[in-house]
Amino acid sequence: AMIRVPLLDLKAQYAAIRSEIREAIDRVCEAQHFILGAEVKALEEAVASFCGAKCAIGVSSGTDALLIALMAIKVGPGDEVITTTYSFFATAGVIARLGAQPVFVDIDPRTFNLDTGAIGKKITGRTKAIIPVHLFGLCADMVPIMELAEKYGICVIEDAAQAIGARDNRGRQAGTVGHMGCFSFFPSKNLGAFGDGGMVVTNEPALAETLRALRVHGGKPKYYHRIVGGNFRLDALQAAILSVKLKYLPSWTQRRVQHAQRYRNLFAQMGLSSQVTVPEETPGHIYNQFVCRFPQRDRLQAFLRENGVETEVYYPLPLHLQDCFSGLGYERSDCPSAESAADEALALPVYPELTEKQQCHVVEQIRSFYA
């Protein structure tokens, strides 16, 4: 029988922790307290402690984490927010939804993260924030970003949706370097809920207070509103499930790192290193995705699918070329590194329960495609 390698196998993860998860769900069912409350507070404290942040605020999704962070600093019409063109849509979508203008910078072709050298040229009197994205679980270089932010009085919101537990080149936890850090608990993330969920972390208690008000329509106390927020609450059910999973996160991350190393070794052993660009070994990378660059990417992807290997293209079209942003006046060739990444990038399975046999199958299939 053909070896099958899914991009992600959540059933395997669930099988290993089923009894603990069922217990957590039952606890919430018995309590009948579903919105915020003790479960959410416990998870917030656990995540804050895990990241070494002072405050954590549980929210409804990673997208809403970014949205509420921008709302907390009053981003609105006339403002500009600098971010990468190579990310999941939410990074730019939240900026546009508040009536502000996303300002896109290109990426560093080696890391897929925003090119910090390009940020300075894009700063204007209207720049309100910078959103660096720690793409695929690898931290962007925060040092030059924080220097610029300090110099110009700009807020930094880290999009750490794919990077919980990652560390930057100075050993600092993703999400704790900027003014706010945003996490996603979408099921495919390293720490995934049974549905949508997210979290904002910050070391500034005043910001935390604003965020907590914003997630309940800006009411503080309840029914009294000085600001307009939204319904951005994390469910108690999701928080209970995530609290169970958080204990396993370090060991799951460790296995992803080992799988990444095994891929590098296999590509080298099979003489593919000259054709394929694999992620460099970087301390602190948590490999939410293992994204390589391949010549003839689309043909390779189809070939792999025929041979039982599921992969995913992150991302086929950079944000500056999306139809909804055509009014901003970007054109093809404005961000060449992101544009070539969009043509070559392919994520290989790297989830914790992946076996050595499955990994060998993946790389053998890639070799036979190029042969």
N, C-alpha and C positions, 0 to 999 in steps of 0.2 A: 504493500500500500504506500501511496505517496506520503511523504512527510509534510504535514501542514504546519505552517507558522503564521498565526494571526499577528496583526500589528500590536494587539494588546489582548491579554487573556484575563479578564476580570473574574471569570468563573473560577479559575485556579486560585486567585487571591482569596475569593470568598470562601472557597472550600476549606482553606487553612484556618480561617478565623470565624467560621459560621456560628459556633455556639456563643462566642463573646458578643457578636453583632446582634444575634437574636435576643440575648439577655438585655442589651442596651435598648433595643426597640421595645421590648416588653416593658421595661422600666418607664419609658415615656407613655406607653399605652395605659399603664396602670395609673400614672400620675395625672393623665389627661391635661397636661400643660404643654401646649404646642408652639406657642409664640414666645421667643426670648426666654427669660427665666433662668433657672439654676443650671440647666444643661448648657445653654449658650455661654453663660458666665464662666462655667468650668472650662469650656473649650477655649474661650478667650484668654483665660489665665494660663492655660497650658501652652497655647501658641505664643503668647507674649514671652513666657519663660523659655520656650524652645528657641525663639529667635533672639532673645536678649533685648526685647523692646519693653518700654515702660507700659504701653497701653495697646490693647487690641480690641477691635470693634467688629463683631460678626455681622456680615451682610448677606444679601440675597444671591449674589453672584460675583464673579471676578469683574464683570463689566460694571456692575453697580458699585463695586469697590472703587474703581477708577472714576466713575461719575460723581460719587459722593465726595471723593477727595478733591476733585475740581470744584465742586459746589462749596466745599468748606473754605476755599480761598477765594470764593466769589468770582470764578471765571465766567465771563459772559460776552455779549456782543462787543466787538471792537478789540477784544483780547486776542493774542496769538499764543499758541502753545507749540513748542518745538518737540518733534518726536521722530522716530525712525519710520521710513517708508516700508520696512520689511517686518511685518508683524501681523498678528491676528487683527481682524477689522476693528474690534472693540477699542483698541488703543487710540485710533483716530476718530471713530464714531462718536465716542463720548464728548470729544472736543466740539465737534460739529453740532451735536445735539444741544449744547449750551449756547449756541450762536457764536462761538469763538472760531478762530481759523487755525486749522492744523498747518504747521510749517514743517515740511518733510526734509530730512537729511538722509544721505546715502549710508551704506553700511561698510564696515571693514570686511573685505571678502574672506578673510581667514576665520573670523569669529561669528559672522552673520549679525553682529551687534552694531548699533549705530556708530558711525565714524565721529569720534569726539572732536577731531580736528576741524570738522565741518560746522560745528555748532556756533562758534563765535561769530562767523560771518552772517548768521541768520538772526542774531539778536537785534531787536529794535526797541523803541520806547514802548511798544505795545506788548512785548513778550512778558507773559505772566507766569509761565511755568515751562519746565522741561520734563518730558516723560521718557527716561531711558527704559528700554525693555531688556530684561535679562533673558534673551531668547533661547529656547530649548533647554534651559537649566544652566546656562553659562552667564555669569555676571558681566555686565558691561563695565568698562573702566570708569569708576566713579570719581577718581581723583580730579581729573580735569573738569568734569561736570560740576562738582561741588565748588571748585575754584571759580568758575564762571558765575555760578549761582550766587556766590558770596559777593563777588565783584559788582554784579548788576542788581542784586536784591531780588533774585528770581527764586520761586519755589521749585523744589525737585520732588516729583512723585515717581517712585520706582514701580514700574509694571513688572512685578515678580510673580505673575500668574503661573509661569512655568518653572518657578525657581525656589520653592520653599525648601530651606535647608542648604541652599547653595551659598558659597562664600566668595567674596571678591579677592582681587590680587593682594589685598592687605589683610585677608582673613576675616573680614567683617561679614555678618550675615546679610543675605539679600533682603531688602525691605527696611533695613534699619539705618542705612547710610543717609538717605535723603530725608526730607521733612515728613513724608508718608510713604509707606510701602503697601502695595496691593497684591493680594493673593487670590487665586481661584481654586475652588474645590470641585470643579467640573469632574465627572467620573474618570476621565482619561488622565488626569493629573497624577503626579507622584503620590499626593494625598488627595484621594477622590471621595466625594460624597455619593449618596444614592440619588443624585439629582443635582440641581444647581446650588451653589453656596460660595461665599467669599469672605474675605477679611481684610481690614485695613489696620496696619500697625503704625504707631508713631511714638516718639519720645517726648512729645510736647502735650502735656495734660490739657492745655487750653484747646488745642486742635481736637483732641479726643472728645472733649465735652461737646464741641460743635458737631462732630461726626455722630455722636450718640443721639443728639437732638434731630439731626437731619434724617436719620434712618426711621424716625417715627414722625414724619411730616413736619419736623421742626418744632414739635410741641414740647415746651418745657416751662412749667410743669404741664402735664397732659391737658390738652384742650386750650392751652394758651400759647400763641405763636408769635414770636418776634421774627422768625425766619420761615421761609417756605422750604420744606424738605420733600420727602417722598416715602413710599413704603419700601424700605430696603432691609427688611429684617431677615435674619437667619432662623430657620426652623429649629425647634428643640430636637426634633427627630434626626435631622442632619447633624446637629452638634453632637448628639449622643453617639452616632455612628463614627463621626470623625475623631472623637475622643478615644475610641477603641483603636482606630487605625493609626493615630499619631504615635502611639508607643512602638509600632512596627516600622515607622518611616525610616529611621536610621539604618536598619538592616536591609530594608528594600532598596534604599539608595546605594548602599554598599554593593549590592548585587548588580545594580545597573552599571556602576562604575567598573565592576569586574567584567561584565558583558562587553562594555565599550573597549576595555583593554584586550579582551579576547578577539573582538573584531579586528582591532589594529594588528594583532599578531597574525591572524588568519589572512588578512589582505596582504601582509608582507610575505608570509610563507608562500602564498599562491602567486606571487609576482605581480600583484595588481596595483602596487603602490604608485607606479608611474601614471596609470590611467585614472585612478580613483583618488579623490581628495577626502580623507577621513578627518573627523574632528581631532585636533591635537590633544595630547594628554595635558589637561589643565587641572591643577588642584582646585577643589571647590565646585567643579562642574557636577551637576546631579543627573544629567542625561534624562530629562523628561522626554526628549527625543534624541535619537542618534542620527544626525542628518549629514549625509555625505553628498559630494558633487560627482555626478556621473555624466560622461559624454553619452549622447543618444538616450537621455533619461526616459522619455516617454515609451520608447521601444523596449527599454530594459524593464520598465514597470510592467508592461503587458506580458513580457516573457516570464517575469517572476510570478505574476498572478497565475499564469498557465501551469506553473510548476509548484503551486501550493504556498507561495510566499506573498503575504499581504504587506504593502508599503503605502506610504502617503506622501503627497506633495505639499510641503509647507514652504512657501506659498506660491501658487501659480501666477498671481498678478500683484505686483507691489501696490501699495496704497495710493501713491501719486498718480497711478494710471487707472484707478477705479472710476467707473462712469460717474458715480455720485460726487466725485471731487473734480470733474472736468472743468468746472467753473473757476478753479484756483489757478488754472493756466500752466500746469506742468505739462511737459511732453516727454515722449520716449527719448532716451539718452540723457535726461536730467539726473538720473541716479543709476549710472551704468553698472555698478557692482550689484545692486539689488536686482536689476533687470537680468543680469546673467545668472545670479543665484536662482531666480524664479524659473529659469530654463533648465537648471542642472540639479537642483536640490531634491533629494529623496530620503525620507526617513525610513530606516530599517527597524524591525522589531527589537526592543531592548528591555522589555518589561521584566520584573524580578524573577518570575517563574520560568523564563526561557531556559531551555536545556542546551548543553554543549552540542548535542546531536542536531538540534534545530539550527543553531548558529552556523555549524559547519555546512549544513544543507543550504542556508542562505548564501554563504560565500561561494560554495561550489557552483550554485546556479548562476551567480554573477560571473564567475570565471568562464563557465561554459557559454554564456551569452557573448562575452568579448572574444572568446576563442573562435 
